Amino acid sequence: MILACDTSGPQASVALWSDGRLAAEIVIQRSQPHAVTLMPAVEDLLNRCDLAPTEIDGFACATGPGSFTGIRIGISSIKAMAYGTGRPAIGISTLEAMAWPYLRCPAMIVLPMIDARNRRVFAGAWLNEETILPEDAWQTSDLVGSITDLPVRPALILLVGHRPEAFFDANGQPVIPGTIIAPEALSQSRASVIAEIAEIRLRKDPSASPHLLLPQYLAVSQAERRAAGGRP
């Protein structure tokens, strides 16, 4: 039984995954800070499922990229619950969680993207469940060029999440033929997906230590850029 959360983006979600199935999920589109909404959502979920934290077998959360503050809140909360119950904890990439629902679609590049500002996106690319472009903070023009230059490119490229204008011309047509956009409702990272991935990985390594749960920022924070004299 896995309890997972995702606070890496504008919405917070908490999910309970039990024996290969989704048992319950709460999704909150942010109206208050994640620090205010996350733990009450966890408590509500456990109460509705008539469970205590000690009955959870493992914990998981999104490790980013995404909101620096949100990532820290999710990781610290999951670590606290894992340490308090003596259970394992595992982190899952936000980009991988966005791509996960589509990874078994054959011969299609899945390209999840999160706005990183300043004409950049956090992105990675998968094909037939294999990573073909590493997760990084990409300039949108470089990302388009890297996808175009891939030695093998299938007929379809699925954009998931943030839609950079660089992939479309002034008439709204894709710069790379075969580019399509995933539905908005299926373009957010969700705790239920994180829990599903975590169950698979925790079955292989049930000893995953919360000590190893670390954020995956892929870029420096705005405060760090300002301190270094960079752009805000």
N, C-alpha and C positions, 0 to 999 in steps of 0.2 A: 504494500500500500504506500503510494508516493504522494506527498504534499508538495506542490510546486507553486511558485509565484513568478510574476513578471511585472517589474516596475521600470523597465528600461525605456519606455515610451510614454506617450500622453495618457494612456489608459493603464489602469492597474488590474491585474487578474490573479485569481487564486483558484487552484484546481486540486481535486482529489482523484487519483488514478488507482484503481484496484483490480488486480488480476487481469490486466490487459484491456480494461474498459474504463471509460470516463464515468466516475460516480457522481461528481458534482463540480460545478464551476461558477464562480462569481466574477463578473467583469464590470469595472467601474470606469466610465469615461471621466477623466480627471476634472473635478470641480473644486477639490481640496487637494493639498499636497499629499503625495504618497505616504509620507510619514504619519499622516492623520488617518488615512483610509485603509492601509494595508493590514495592520494587526487586528482591527475590528472585523475586517472581512475574513481573516483566517479564523478568528473566534466564531464568527457566525457560521462559516462553512462547517467547522467541526461540530458545533452545536446541532446544526440541521442534520448532520450525518450521525449524531449520537456517538461521537468519538472523542477520546482524550488524546492529547499530543503523544503520550507514551505508546499509543496503539499504532502510530505511524512507523513504517519500516525504513523510510528514507525520505530525504528532502532534496529539493532542487530549485534553482532559480535561473533567470536570465542573467548573463554576465556582461551583456553589451555586445556591440557598441550601442550607444544611445545617450540618454540623459545621464550626465555624470552623477547628479544628486540621486536620481531614481535608482541607478545601478547600485550605489552604495547602500541605499535603504534596503533594497531587496537582499543583497548579500549579507548585510549585518543581521537582518531579521532571520534569515534562514540559518546562518551560523549559530545564532543564539538558540534557536529551537533544536538544532542538531546537537550542539554541545549539551543543552539541558536534558535531552533524552538519551544521549549516548548513541545516536543513530548516524549513519553516513549521510553525506551531502555532496551534491554534484552540481557543477555549473554547466549551462548550455548556452552556446552562442545565440544571440538574438537573431542574427542573419540566418543561421541554420534553422532556427525555429520557424522563421518566415518561409523558408524554402521547403521545409519538410513535407507539407501536404502535397507537393507537386513532384517530389524527387523520383517517384516510381513511374512517372510518365516517360516512356522511352523516347529517345531521340529528340529531346527538347532541352534547351539551355534554360535553367531557372536562375534568374538574376534578381535577388532581393536587394533593396536599396533603402537607406535611411538618410534623410537630409543632414548633411554635416556643415552646411552654410558655406559662404564664400565660393560658390560654384563647385562644391565638393559633395560627394556622397560616400557614406560607409556602404561598401558593397562587396560581394563575392559572387562567384558563379559556379553552378553545379551542372553536370551532364551525366545522366545514367547513374546517379547517386555518388559520383566522384567529383571532387573539387577540381575545377579547371582554371579558375582565377582565385588567388588568395584573398581572404578578407582583409580589407585595407581602407584607408581614407583616400578615395580616388578623386582626382579632378575629372569632371564629367567628360571632358573631351578625351582624356587619356583612357577612360573606361570604354567609351564608344570605339576608340581606335583599337584597344586590346581585344574587344569582342570581334571586331571586323577582321583582325589579323589572325584569329585562331585558325590553326591548320585544318581542323575539321569543324564545320558548322552545320548543324541540322537546319531543317526548314523553319522551325519555330524558336523564338526567343520570348520567354515569359518574364515580364517586368512585374515584380511584386513589391508593393510599398510605395515609397516616394517616386514620383514620375519626373525625372529631370527633363527639362526642355531640350537638352542636347540630343535626346533620342528622337526628336520630332522636328520637322521643318515648320516654316511659317504657316503652312496650310494644315498643320496637324497630322501630316503623313510621317510614318516612321522613316528615319534615316537609313536604318538597316532593314531590308525586306524581311517579312515574316515576324516582325516584332509585335507582340500583343500584350495587353495589360490585364493582370489578374483583377477579379472583382474586389472592390473596396472592402467588402465584408470579410474577405479572406486574405487581406493584405497586412494584417496586424499580427505581431507575435502574440501568442496566447499561452497562458499557463498550462492549459490542457495538452498542448503540443510538447511543451517542455517536460511535462510529467511523463508523456509517452516515451520520449527519447530517453529520459532519465531511467525509467524502468528497465529498458533494454540494456543500458550501460551498467546499471547497478547489479543486474543479474550476472553480468560478466565480472564485475569488480565490486562486490558488496562491502568492501572495506574502505571505500572512498572517504577520505578524511575531510571534514569541514575546514581544516587548516589550509588545505590546498585550494579552497574556493577563492578565486581572485577575479577582479574586474578585467574586462577586455575593452579598454577605451578606444584604442587605435588612433587617438589624437590627443593633444594636450588640451586642457580646459581653457575656457575664455580667460579666467583669472591668470593662468600661467602664461598665456599669450600676451596679455597686457603687461605682466611683470617683466617679460622679456622684450617689451617694446614692439611687439607685433600688432597686427590688426585686431580689433575687438571682435 
